[in-house]
Each structure stands twice: as structure tokens, then as C-alpha cells.
Amino acid sequence: MSLPNRRPLTLLIDIKSDAERDKLRSLVAQAHKRGRRLRFWATPEQESVWRELLAAGVDLIGTDDLPRLAKFLQARQAKHPAQ
């Protein structure tokens, strides 16, 4: 998967396998190598998806449920202060 030079990049994600996790991590690495931040929006409003995105190194997560995402991030920060 190559990273286009255009902005914004919109992808639908549905991570169900290690191969899909590897694709996501590769995409993040390509963006970061180019000095770009990666943002996902219109993703499922699920903590499992947010965990996958953060584990892959995604920089920003868009959501329609800001209070829930904030609570999730705060709980994550409390458990792992260095992250």
C-alpha cells in the first residue's frame, strides 16, 4: 500500500487480522517518514478500534463521541502514564 501525496487521506479500517495490522502500521510509518501526521475519522466508535489505531501510531482519531473518546484516553493515560 503506498501513501498518496494528496491530502486528506481517508481510509476505512476494519482490523481483523495480523496482516491488516501490519498494513496499518506500514501506512503510519510511511506518513511519519514523510513528516506527516495521520488522522482517522468515521471509524467505528469502539474502544477496540481506538486501541488498534493508537497501537499502530496513528496521530489523531476523529469521533462524534468526544466525551467517550476523552474518557477512554484519560483512562489509558492513567494506566500508562508514559504513553
PDB file of N, CA, C and O in Angstrom:
ATOM      1  N   MET A   1       0.851  -1.162   0.000  1.00  0.00           N
ATOM      2  CA  MET A   1       0.000   0.000   0.000  1.00  0.00           C
ATOM      3  C   MET A   1       0.901   1.230   0.000  1.00  0.00           C
ATOM      4  O   MET A   1       1.755   1.370   0.875  1.00  0.00           O
ATOM      5  N   SER A   2       0.724   2.101  -0.948  1.00  0.00           N
ATOM      6  CA  SER A   2       1.529   3.314  -0.972  1.00  0.00           C
ATOM      7  C   SER A   2       0.699   4.486  -0.484  1.00  0.00           C
ATOM      8  O   SER A   2      -0.526   4.494  -0.599  1.00  0.00           O
ATOM      9  N   LEU A   3       1.371   5.449   0.049  1.00  0.00           N
ATOM     10  CA  LEU A   3       0.735   6.625   0.599  1.00  0.00           C
ATOM     11  C   LEU A   3       0.677   7.709  -0.467  1.00  0.00           C
ATOM     12  O   LEU A   3       1.716   8.155  -0.952  1.00  0.00           O
ATOM     13  N   PRO A   4      -0.529   8.138  -0.838  1.00  0.00           N
ATOM     14  CA  PRO A   4      -0.637   9.192  -1.852  1.00  0.00           C
ATOM     15  C   PRO A   4      -0.064  10.514  -1.349  1.00  0.00           C
ATOM     16  O   PRO A   4       0.031  10.745  -0.143  1.00  0.00           O
ATOM     17  N   ASN A   5       0.313  11.367  -2.280  1.00  0.00           N
ATOM     18  CA  ASN A   5       0.840  12.677  -1.916  1.00  0.00           C
ATOM     19  C   ASN A   5      -0.261  13.683  -1.611  1.00  0.00           C
ATOM     20  O   ASN A   5       0.012  14.778  -1.120  1.00  0.00           O
ATOM     21  N   ARG A   6      -1.496  13.315  -1.901  1.00  0.00           N
ATOM     22  CA  ARG A   6      -2.603  14.237  -1.682  1.00  0.00           C
ATOM     23  C   ARG A   6      -3.042  14.240  -0.226  1.00  0.00           C
ATOM     24  O   ARG A   6      -2.764  13.305   0.525  1.00  0.00           O
ATOM     25  N   ARG A   7      -3.734  15.310   0.158  1.00  0.00           N
ATOM     26  CA  ARG A   7      -4.348  15.407   1.475  1.00  0.00           C
ATOM     27  C   ARG A   7      -5.811  15.704   1.287  1.00  0.00           C
ATOM     28  O   ARG A   7      -6.146  16.317   0.274  1.00  0.00           O
ATOM     29  N   PRO A   8      -6.696  15.336   2.145  1.00  0.00           N
ATOM     30  CA  PRO A   8      -6.519  14.384   3.229  1.00  0.00           C
ATOM     31  C   PRO A   8      -6.622  12.950   2.727  1.00  0.00           C
ATOM     32  O   PRO A   8      -7.171  12.687   1.657  1.00  0.00           O
ATOM     33  N   LEU A   9      -6.101  12.059   3.496  1.00  0.00           N
ATOM     34  CA  LEU A   9      -6.167  10.640   3.182  1.00  0.00           C
ATOM     35  C   LEU A   9      -7.282  10.030   4.014  1.00  0.00           C
ATOM     36  O   LEU A   9      -7.254  10.102   5.243  1.00  0.00           O
ATOM     37  N   THR A  10      -8.243   9.442   3.366  1.00  0.00           N
ATOM     38  CA  THR A  10      -9.366   8.829   4.054  1.00  0.00           C
ATOM     39  C   THR A  10      -9.342   7.341   3.785  1.00  0.00           C
ATOM     40  O   THR A  10      -9.296   6.909   2.633  1.00  0.00           O
ATOM     41  N   LEU A  11      -9.372   6.577   4.825  1.00  0.00           N
ATOM     42  CA  LEU A  11      -9.391   5.129   4.687  1.00  0.00           C
ATOM     43  C   LEU A  11     -10.453   4.550   5.597  1.00  0.00           C
ATOM     44  O   LEU A  11     -10.696   5.062   6.690  1.00  0.00           O
ATOM     45  N   LEU A  12     -11.071   3.504   5.150  1.00  0.00           N
ATOM     46  CA  LEU A  12     -11.948   2.743   6.020  1.00  0.00           C
ATOM     47  C   LEU A  12     -11.124   1.626   6.615  1.00  0.00           C
ATOM     48  O   LEU A  12     -10.394   0.938   5.901  1.00  0.00           O
ATOM     49  N   ILE A  13     -11.233   1.443   7.897  1.00  0.00           N
ATOM     50  CA  ILE A  13     -10.439   0.398   8.512  1.00  0.00           C
ATOM     51  C   ILE A  13     -11.345  -0.637   9.151  1.00  0.00           C
ATOM     52  O   ILE A  13     -12.401  -0.320   9.699  1.00  0.00           O
ATOM     53  N   ASP A  14     -10.914  -1.853   9.068  1.00  0.00           N
ATOM     54  CA  ASP A  14     -11.584  -2.968   9.718  1.00  0.00           C
ATOM     55  C   ASP A  14     -10.498  -3.984  10.012  1.00  0.00           C
ATOM     56  O   ASP A  14     -10.189  -4.840   9.183  1.00  0.00           O
ATOM     57  N   ILE A  15      -9.930  -3.881  11.186  1.00  0.00           N
ATOM     58  CA  ILE A  15      -8.758  -4.676  11.520  1.00  0.00           C
ATOM     59  C   ILE A  15      -9.200  -6.000  12.125  1.00  0.00           C
ATOM     60  O   ILE A  15      -9.716  -6.056  13.241  1.00  0.00           O
ATOM     61  N   LYS A  16      -8.985  -7.057  11.363  1.00  0.00           N
ATOM     62  CA  LYS A  16      -9.395  -8.374  11.825  1.00  0.00           C
ATOM     63  C   LYS A  16      -8.262  -9.389  11.779  1.00  0.00           C
ATOM     64  O   LYS A  16      -8.450 -10.533  12.192  1.00  0.00           O
ATOM     65  N   SER A  17      -7.112  -9.005  11.294  1.00  0.00           N
ATOM     66  CA  SER A  17      -6.014  -9.964  11.174  1.00  0.00           C
ATOM     67  C   SER A  17      -4.680  -9.260  11.380  1.00  0.00           C
ATOM     68  O   SER A  17      -4.586  -8.034  11.325  1.00  0.00           O
ATOM     69  N   ASP A  18      -3.654 -10.068  11.619  1.00  0.00           N
ATOM     70  CA  ASP A  18      -2.307  -9.516  11.757  1.00  0.00           C
ATOM     71  C   ASP A  18      -1.860  -8.837  10.467  1.00  0.00           C
ATOM     72  O   ASP A  18      -1.144  -7.837  10.512  1.00  0.00           O
ATOM     73  N   ALA A  19      -2.274  -9.368   9.318  1.00  0.00           N
ATOM     74  CA  ALA A  19      -1.900  -8.757   8.037  1.00  0.00           C
ATOM     75  C   ALA A  19      -2.487  -7.354   7.930  1.00  0.00           C
ATOM     76  O   ALA A  19      -1.825  -6.448   7.424  1.00  0.00           O
ATOM     77  N   GLU A  20      -3.723  -7.161   8.399  1.00  0.00           N
ATOM     78  CA  GLU A  20      -4.331  -5.834   8.355  1.00  0.00           C
ATOM     79  C   GLU A  20      -3.651  -4.887   9.346  1.00  0.00           C
ATOM     80  O   GLU A  20      -3.497  -3.699   9.064  1.00  0.00           O
ATOM     81  N   ARG A  21      -3.243  -5.412  10.509  1.00  0.00           N
ATOM     82  CA  ARG A  21      -2.491  -4.591  11.463  1.00  0.00           C
ATOM     83  C   ARG A  21      -1.170  -4.154  10.848  1.00  0.00           C
ATOM     84  O   ARG A  21      -0.754  -3.005  11.000  1.00  0.00           O
ATOM     85  N   ASP A  22      -0.512  -5.077  10.151  1.00  0.00           N
ATOM     86  CA  ASP A  22       0.755  -4.749   9.504  1.00  0.00           C
ATOM     87  C   ASP A  22       0.566  -3.682   8.438  1.00  0.00           C
ATOM     88  O   ASP A  22       1.404  -2.790   8.309  1.00  0.00           O
ATOM     89  N   LYS A  23      -0.519  -3.755   7.668  1.00  0.00           N
ATOM     90  CA  LYS A  23      -0.798  -2.732   6.644  1.00  0.00           C
ATOM     91  C   LYS A  23      -0.988  -1.367   7.296  1.00  0.00           C
ATOM     92  O   LYS A  23      -0.466  -0.362   6.815  1.00  0.00           O
ATOM     93  N   LEU A  24      -1.744  -1.339   8.399  1.00  0.00           N
ATOM     94  CA  LEU A  24      -1.978  -0.080   9.095  1.00  0.00           C
ATOM     95  C   LEU A  24      -0.669   0.490   9.623  1.00  0.00           C
ATOM     96  O   LEU A  24      -0.398   1.680   9.460  1.00  0.00           O
ATOM     97  N   ARG A  25       0.135  -0.343  10.246  1.00  0.00           N
ATOM     98  CA  ARG A  25       1.428   0.129  10.775  1.00  0.00           C
ATOM     99  C   ARG A  25       2.342   0.625   9.653  1.00  0.00           C
ATOM    100  O   ARG A  25       3.063   1.609   9.822  1.00  0.00           O
ATOM    101  N   SER A  26       2.308  -0.052   8.525  1.00  0.00           N
ATOM    102  CA  SER A  26       3.108   0.373   7.382  1.00  0.00           C
ATOM    103  C   SER A  26       2.649   1.739   6.879  1.00  0.00           C
ATOM    104  O   SER A  26       3.472   2.596   6.559  1.00  0.00           O
ATOM    105  N   LEU A  27       1.357   1.934   6.812  1.00  0.00           N
ATOM    106  CA  LEU A  27       0.806   3.213   6.379  1.00  0.00           C
ATOM    107  C   LEU A  27       1.227   4.332   7.323  1.00  0.00           C
ATOM    108  O   LEU A  27       1.613   5.415   6.882  1.00  0.00           O
ATOM    109  N   VAL A  28       1.150   4.064   8.621  1.00  0.00           N
ATOM    110  CA  VAL A  28       1.565   5.056   9.620  1.00  0.00           C
ATOM    111  C   VAL A  28       3.049   5.366   9.454  1.00  0.00           C
ATOM    112  O   VAL A  28       3.451   6.530   9.478  1.00  0.00           O
ATOM    113  N   ALA A  29       3.852   4.337   9.287  1.00  0.00           N
ATOM    114  CA  ALA A  29       5.300   4.535   9.122  1.00  0.00           C
ATOM    115  C   ALA A  29       5.594   5.380   7.887  1.00  0.00           C
ATOM    116  O   ALA A  29       6.456   6.258   7.933  1.00  0.00           O
ATOM    117  N   GLN A  30       4.891   5.131   6.785  1.00  0.00           N
ATOM    118  CA  GLN A  30       5.102   5.916   5.564  1.00  0.00           C
ATOM    119  C   GLN A  30       4.746   7.378   5.792  1.00  0.00           C
ATOM    120  O   GLN A  30       5.478   8.271   5.365  1.00  0.00           O
ATOM    121  N   ALA A  31       3.632   7.625   6.458  1.00  0.00           N
ATOM    122  CA  ALA A  31       3.217   9.004   6.731  1.00  0.00           C
ATOM    123  C   ALA A  31       4.249   9.706   7.605  1.00  0.00           C
ATOM    124  O   ALA A  31       4.645  10.838   7.324  1.00  0.00           O
ATOM    125  N   HIS A  32       4.681   9.032   8.662  1.00  0.00           N
ATOM    126  CA  HIS A  32       5.650   9.639   9.579  1.00  0.00           C
ATOM    127  C   HIS A  32       7.000   9.862   8.899  1.00  0.00           C
ATOM    128  O   HIS A  32       7.680  10.852   9.170  1.00  0.00           O
ATOM    129  N   LYS A  33       7.382   8.947   8.021  1.00  0.00           N
ATOM    130  CA  LYS A  33       8.642   9.112   7.291  1.00  0.00           C
ATOM    131  C   LYS A  33       8.608  10.379   6.440  1.00  0.00           C
ATOM    132  O   LYS A  33       9.635  11.028   6.237  1.00  0.00           O
ATOM    133  N   ARG A  34       7.431  10.723   5.949  1.00  0.00           N
ATOM    134  CA  ARG A  34       7.264  11.943   5.153  1.00  0.00           C
ATOM    135  C   ARG A  34       7.008  13.181   6.009  1.00  0.00           C
ATOM    136  O   ARG A  34       6.782  14.273   5.488  1.00  0.00           O
ATOM    137  N   GLY A  35       7.046  12.997   7.318  1.00  0.00           N
ATOM    138  CA  GLY A  35       6.818  14.127   8.207  1.00  0.00           C
ATOM    139  C   GLY A  35       5.355  14.506   8.331  1.00  0.00           C
ATOM    140  O   GLY A  35       5.033  15.630   8.714  1.00  0.00           O
ATOM    141  N   ARG A  36       4.477  13.585   8.012  1.00  0.00           N
ATOM    142  CA  ARG A  36       3.040  13.858   8.056  1.00  0.00           C
ATOM    143  C   ARG A  36       2.407  13.135   9.234  1.00  0.00           C
ATOM    144  O   ARG A  36       2.866  12.075   9.659  1.00  0.00           O
ATOM    145  N   ARG A  37       1.344  13.734   9.746  1.00  0.00           N
ATOM    146  CA  ARG A  37       0.565  13.092  10.794  1.00  0.00           C
ATOM    147  C   ARG A  37      -0.623  12.409  10.135  1.00  0.00           C
ATOM    148  O   ARG A  37      -1.112  12.838   9.090  1.00  0.00           O
ATOM    149  N   LEU A  38      -1.061  11.360  10.759  1.00  0.00           N
ATOM    150  CA  LEU A  38      -2.153  10.572  10.190  1.00  0.00           C
ATOM    151  C   LEU A  38      -3.374  10.686  11.090  1.00  0.00           C
ATOM    152  O   LEU A  38      -3.288  10.481  12.300  1.00  0.00           O
ATOM    153  N   ARG A  39      -4.510  11.014  10.487  1.00  0.00           N
ATOM    154  CA  ARG A  39      -5.768  11.158  11.221  1.00  0.00           C
ATOM    155  C   ARG A  39      -6.800  10.238  10.605  1.00  0.00           C
ATOM    156  O   ARG A  39      -6.908  10.122   9.384  1.00  0.00           O
ATOM    157  N   PHE A  40      -7.554   9.588  11.471  1.00  0.00           N
ATOM    158  CA  PHE A  40      -8.666   8.764  11.023  1.00  0.00           C
ATOM    159  C   PHE A  40      -9.951   9.327  11.600  1.00  0.00           C
ATOM    160  O   PHE A  40     -10.007   9.725  12.764  1.00  0.00           O
ATOM    161  N   TRP A  41     -10.965   9.354  10.779  1.00  0.00           N
ATOM    162  CA  TRP A  41     -12.288   9.736  11.257  1.00  0.00           C
ATOM    163  C   TRP A  41     -13.287   8.818  10.571  1.00  0.00           C
ATOM    164  O   TRP A  41     -12.950   8.104   9.626  1.00  0.00           O
ATOM    165  N   ALA A  42     -14.510   8.849  11.059  1.00  0.00           N
ATOM    166  CA  ALA A  42     -15.562   7.944  10.565  1.00  0.00           C
ATOM    167  C   ALA A  42     -15.186   6.486  10.811  1.00  0.00           C
ATOM    168  O   ALA A  42     -15.560   5.594  10.049  1.00  0.00           O
ATOM    169  N   THR A  43     -14.445   6.266  11.882  1.00  0.00           N
ATOM    170  CA  THR A  43     -14.134   4.898  12.286  1.00  0.00           C
ATOM    171  C   THR A  43     -15.233   4.440  13.242  1.00  0.00           C
ATOM    172  O   THR A  43     -15.961   5.268  13.790  1.00  0.00           O
ATOM    173  N   PRO A  44     -15.356   3.154  13.442  1.00  0.00           N
ATOM    174  CA  PRO A  44     -16.347   2.694  14.420  1.00  0.00           C
ATOM    175  C   PRO A  44     -16.073   3.302  15.802  1.00  0.00           C
ATOM    176  O   PRO A  44     -14.921   3.414  16.221  1.00  0.00           O
ATOM    177  N   GLU A  45     -17.112   3.679  16.481  1.00  0.00           N
ATOM    178  CA  GLU A  45     -16.999   4.287  17.811  1.00  0.00           C
ATOM    179  C   GLU A  45     -16.815   3.174  18.842  1.00  0.00           C
ATOM    180  O   GLU A  45     -17.676   2.935  19.689  1.00  0.00           O
ATOM    181  N   GLN A  46     -15.677   2.509  18.745  1.00  0.00           N
ATOM    182  CA  GLN A  46     -15.403   1.374  19.620  1.00  0.00           C
ATOM    183  C   GLN A  46     -14.008   1.502  20.212  1.00  0.00           C
ATOM    184  O   GLN A  46     -13.055   1.859  19.519  1.00  0.00           O
ATOM    185  N   GLU A  47     -13.902   1.209  21.495  1.00  0.00           N
ATOM    186  CA  GLU A  47     -12.605   1.296  22.150  1.00  0.00           C
ATOM    187  C   GLU A  47     -11.599   0.335  21.527  1.00  0.00           C
ATOM    188  O   GLU A  47     -10.407   0.638  21.481  1.00  0.00           O
ATOM    189  N   SER A  48     -12.058  -0.810  21.051  1.00  0.00           N
ATOM    190  CA  SER A  48     -11.134  -1.765  20.427  1.00  0.00           C
ATOM    191  C   SER A  48     -10.492  -1.160  19.181  1.00  0.00           C
ATOM    192  O   SER A  48      -9.312  -1.392  18.917  1.00  0.00           O
ATOM    193  N   VAL A  49     -11.248  -0.400  18.428  1.00  0.00           N
ATOM    194  CA  VAL A  49     -10.707   0.261  17.233  1.00  0.00           C
ATOM    195  C   VAL A  49      -9.739   1.358  17.649  1.00  0.00           C
ATOM    196  O   VAL A  49      -8.664   1.493  17.064  1.00  0.00           O
ATOM    197  N   TRP A  50     -10.109   2.137  18.649  1.00  0.00           N
ATOM    198  CA  TRP A  50      -9.222   3.196  19.128  1.00  0.00           C
ATOM    199  C   TRP A  50      -7.902   2.613  19.626  1.00  0.00           C
ATOM    200  O   TRP A  50      -6.841   3.185  19.375  1.00  0.00           O
ATOM    201  N   ARG A  51      -7.957   1.473  20.333  1.00  0.00           N
ATOM    202  CA  ARG A  51      -6.734   0.827  20.807  1.00  0.00           C
ATOM    203  C   ARG A  51      -5.845   0.417  19.633  1.00  0.00           C
ATOM    204  O   ARG A  51      -4.630   0.613  19.668  1.00  0.00           O
ATOM    205  N   GLU A  52      -6.460  -0.154  18.593  1.00  0.00           N
ATOM    206  CA  GLU A  52      -5.684  -0.576  17.414  1.00  0.00           C
ATOM    207  C   GLU A  52      -5.021   0.625  16.744  1.00  0.00           C
ATOM    208  O   GLU A  52      -3.851   0.561  16.367  1.00  0.00           O
ATOM    209  N   LEU A  53      -5.761   1.710  16.596  1.00  0.00           N
ATOM    210  CA  LEU A  53      -5.209   2.907  15.957  1.00  0.00           C
ATOM    211  C   LEU A  53      -4.041   3.467  16.762  1.00  0.00           C
ATOM    212  O   LEU A  53      -3.002   3.812  16.199  1.00  0.00           O
ATOM    213  N   LEU A  54      -4.211   3.555  18.059  1.00  0.00           N
ATOM    214  CA  LEU A  54      -3.139   4.080  18.901  1.00  0.00           C
ATOM    215  C   LEU A  54      -1.935   3.159  18.904  1.00  0.00           C
ATOM    216  O   LEU A  54      -0.797   3.626  18.865  1.00  0.00           O
ATOM    217  N   ALA A  55      -2.169   1.860  18.950  1.00  0.00           N
ATOM    218  CA  ALA A  55      -1.060   0.895  18.935  1.00  0.00           C
ATOM    219  C   ALA A  55      -0.263   0.996  17.641  1.00  0.00           C
ATOM    220  O   ALA A  55       0.946   0.761  17.628  1.00  0.00           O
ATOM    221  N   ALA A  56      -0.942   1.344  16.558  1.00  0.00           N
ATOM    222  CA  ALA A  56      -0.276   1.473  15.262  1.00  0.00           C
ATOM    223  C   ALA A  56       0.467   2.799  15.131  1.00  0.00           C
ATOM    224  O   ALA A  56       1.262   2.976  14.208  1.00  0.00           O
ATOM    225  N   GLY A  57       0.211   3.737  16.052  1.00  0.00           N
ATOM    226  CA  GLY A  57       0.903   5.016  15.999  1.00  0.00           C
ATOM    227  C   GLY A  57       0.147   6.126  15.303  1.00  0.00           C
ATOM    228  O   GLY A  57       0.722   7.170  14.996  1.00  0.00           O
ATOM    229  N   VAL A  58      -1.159   5.913  15.047  1.00  0.00           N
ATOM    230  CA  VAL A  58      -1.970   6.959  14.429  1.00  0.00           C
ATOM    231  C   VAL A  58      -1.949   8.190  15.334  1.00  0.00           C
ATOM    232  O   VAL A  58      -2.032   8.068  16.556  1.00  0.00           O
ATOM    233  N   ASP A  59      -1.838   9.355  14.743  1.00  0.00           N
ATOM    234  CA  ASP A  59      -1.660  10.586  15.499  1.00  0.00           C
ATOM    235  C   ASP A  59      -2.957  11.184  16.032  1.00  0.00           C
ATOM    236  O   ASP A  59      -2.989  11.709  17.144  1.00  0.00           O
ATOM    237  N   LEU A  60      -4.010  11.107  15.253  1.00  0.00           N
ATOM    238  CA  LEU A  60      -5.277  11.739  15.625  1.00  0.00           C
ATOM    239  C   LEU A  60      -6.433  10.796  15.316  1.00  0.00           C
ATOM    240  O   LEU A  60      -6.427  10.096  14.303  1.00  0.00           O
ATOM    241  N   ILE A  61      -7.413  10.788  16.193  1.00  0.00           N
ATOM    242  CA  ILE A  61      -8.605   9.970  15.979  1.00  0.00           C
ATOM    243  C   ILE A  61      -9.812  10.904  15.982  1.00  0.00           C
ATOM    244  O   ILE A  61     -10.044  11.623  16.954  1.00  0.00           O
ATOM    245  N   GLY A  62     -10.559  10.891  14.921  1.00  0.00           N
ATOM    246  CA  GLY A  62     -11.783  11.673  14.849  1.00  0.00           C
ATOM    247  C   GLY A  62     -12.937  10.861  15.411  1.00  0.00           C
ATOM    248  O   GLY A  62     -12.988   9.641  15.252  1.00  0.00           O
ATOM    249  N   THR A  63     -13.857  11.543  16.067  1.00  0.00           N
ATOM    250  CA  THR A  63     -15.013  10.860  16.640  1.00  0.00           C
ATOM    251  C   THR A  63     -16.180  11.821  16.752  1.00  0.00           C
ATOM    252  O   THR A  63     -16.001  13.035  16.840  1.00  0.00           O
ATOM    253  N   ASP A  64     -17.370  11.260  16.746  1.00  0.00           N
ATOM    254  CA  ASP A  64     -18.571  12.045  17.037  1.00  0.00           C
ATOM    255  C   ASP A  64     -18.903  11.966  18.525  1.00  0.00           C
ATOM    256  O   ASP A  64     -19.802  12.660  18.999  1.00  0.00           O
ATOM    257  N   ASP A  65     -18.189  11.133  19.254  1.00  0.00           N
ATOM    258  CA  ASP A  65     -18.437  10.935  20.679  1.00  0.00           C
ATOM    259  C   ASP A  65     -17.210  11.394  21.470  1.00  0.00           C
ATOM    260  O   ASP A  65     -16.491  10.585  22.057  1.00  0.00           O
ATOM    261  N   LEU A  66     -16.991  12.699  21.471  1.00  0.00           N
ATOM    262  CA  LEU A  66     -15.813  13.264  22.136  1.00  0.00           C
ATOM    263  C   LEU A  66     -15.737  12.931  23.623  1.00  0.00           C
ATOM    264  O   LEU A  66     -14.652  12.601  24.102  1.00  0.00           O
ATOM    265  N   PRO A  67     -16.835  13.001  24.378  1.00  0.00           N
ATOM    266  CA  PRO A  67     -16.727  12.651  25.797  1.00  0.00           C
ATOM    267  C   PRO A  67     -16.260  11.207  26.014  1.00  0.00           C
ATOM    268  O   PRO A  67     -15.461  10.942  26.912  1.00  0.00           O
ATOM    269  N   ARG A  68     -16.750  10.290  25.206  1.00  0.00           N
ATOM    270  CA  ARG A  68     -16.346   8.888  25.349  1.00  0.00           C
ATOM    271  C   ARG A  68     -14.879   8.685  24.977  1.00  0.00           C
ATOM    272  O   ARG A  68     -14.156   7.971  25.672  1.00  0.00           O
ATOM    273  N   LEU A  69     -14.437   9.310  23.883  1.00  0.00           N
ATOM    274  CA  LEU A  69     -13.029   9.199  23.497  1.00  0.00           C
ATOM    275  C   LEU A  69     -12.137   9.831  24.569  1.00  0.00           C
ATOM    276  O   LEU A  69     -11.094   9.274  24.912  1.00  0.00           O
ATOM    277  N   ALA A  70     -12.533  10.973  25.090  1.00  0.00           N
ATOM    278  CA  ALA A  70     -11.748  11.630  26.147  1.00  0.00           C
ATOM    279  C   ALA A  70     -11.641  10.724  27.367  1.00  0.00           C
ATOM    280  O   ALA A  70     -10.558  10.585  27.936  1.00  0.00           O
ATOM    281  N   LYS A  71     -12.731  10.113  27.771  1.00  0.00           N
ATOM    282  CA  LYS A  71     -12.715   9.206  28.922  1.00  0.00           C
ATOM    283  C   LYS A  71     -11.791   8.015  28.657  1.00  0.00           C
ATOM    284  O   LYS A  71     -11.026   7.605  29.529  1.00  0.00           O
ATOM    285  N   PHE A  72     -11.874   7.471  27.450  1.00  0.00           N
ATOM    286  CA  PHE A  72     -11.011   6.357  27.059  1.00  0.00           C
ATOM    287  C   PHE A  72      -9.538   6.764  27.124  1.00  0.00           C
ATOM    288  O   PHE A  72      -8.717   6.032  27.675  1.00  0.00           O
ATOM    289  N   LEU A  73      -9.205   7.918  26.568  1.00  0.00           N
ATOM    290  CA  LEU A  73      -7.813   8.384  26.556  1.00  0.00           C
ATOM    291  C   LEU A  73      -7.311   8.695  27.963  1.00  0.00           C
ATOM    292  O   LEU A  73      -6.158   8.410  28.288  1.00  0.00           O
ATOM    293  N   GLN A  74      -8.167   9.276  28.793  1.00  0.00           N
ATOM    294  CA  GLN A  74      -7.777   9.571  30.172  1.00  0.00           C
ATOM    295  C   GLN A  74      -7.520   8.289  30.956  1.00  0.00           C
ATOM    296  O   GLN A  74      -6.558   8.213  31.720  1.00  0.00           O
ATOM    297  N   ALA A  75      -8.364   7.291  30.777  1.00  0.00           N
ATOM    298  CA  ALA A  75      -8.171   6.007  31.464  1.00  0.00           C
ATOM    299  C   ALA A  75      -6.890   5.343  30.981  1.00  0.00           C
ATOM    300  O   ALA A  75      -6.149   4.754  31.769  1.00  0.00           O
ATOM    301  N   ARG A  76      -6.636   5.442  29.690  1.00  0.00           N
ATOM    302  CA  ARG A  76      -5.420   4.860  29.118  1.00  0.00           C
ATOM    303  C   ARG A  76      -4.184   5.558  29.668  1.00  0.00           C
ATOM    304  O   ARG A  76      -3.191   4.909  29.995  1.00  0.00           O
ATOM    305  N   GLN A  77      -4.250   6.868  29.767  1.00  0.00           N
ATOM    306  CA  GLN A  77      -3.134   7.651  30.295  1.00  0.00           C
ATOM    307  C   GLN A  77      -2.876   7.306  31.756  1.00  0.00           C
ATOM    308  O   GLN A  77      -1.724   7.219  32.181  1.00  0.00           O
ATOM    309  N   ALA A  78      -3.933   7.111  32.517  1.00  0.00           N
ATOM    310  CA  ALA A  78      -3.781   6.763  33.941  1.00  0.00           C
ATOM    311  C   ALA A  78      -3.102   5.403  34.099  1.00  0.00           C
ATOM    312  O   ALA A  78      -2.320   5.204  35.028  1.00  0.00           O
ATOM    313  N   LYS A  79      -3.399   4.462  33.190  1.00  0.00           N
ATOM    314  CA  LYS A  79      -2.806   3.134  33.259  1.00  0.00           C
ATOM    315  C   LYS A  79      -1.370   3.119  32.739  1.00  0.00           C
ATOM    316  O   LYS A  79      -0.538   2.345  33.212  1.00  0.00           O
ATOM    317  N   HIS A  80      -1.086   3.985  31.758  1.00  0.00           N
ATOM    318  CA  HIS A  80       0.221   4.007  31.088  1.00  0.00           C
ATOM    319  C   HIS A  80       0.689   5.457  30.984  1.00  0.00           C
ATOM    320  O   HIS A  80       0.631   6.033  29.898  1.00  0.00           O
ATOM    321  N   PRO A  81       1.148   6.059  32.069  1.00  0.00           N
ATOM    322  CA  PRO A  81       1.492   7.493  32.050  1.00  0.00           C
ATOM    323  C   PRO A  81       2.540   7.900  31.026  1.00  0.00           C
ATOM    324  O   PRO A  81       2.555   9.058  30.610  1.00  0.00           O
ATOM    325  N   ALA A  82       3.399   7.013  30.613  1.00  0.00           N
ATOM    326  CA  ALA A  82       4.467   7.369  29.661  1.00  0.00           C
ATOM    327  C   ALA A  82       3.969   7.446  28.225  1.00  0.00           C
ATOM    328  O   ALA A  82       4.706   7.905  27.353  1.00  0.00           O
ATOM    329  N   GLN A  83       2.756   7.017  27.956  1.00  0.00           N
ATOM    330  CA  GLN A  83       2.270   6.980  26.566  1.00  0.00           C
ATOM    331  C   GLN A  83       1.589   8.256  26.190  1.00  0.00           C
ATOM    332  O   GLN A  83       1.121   8.396  25.061  1.00  0.00           O
TER     333      GLN A  83
END
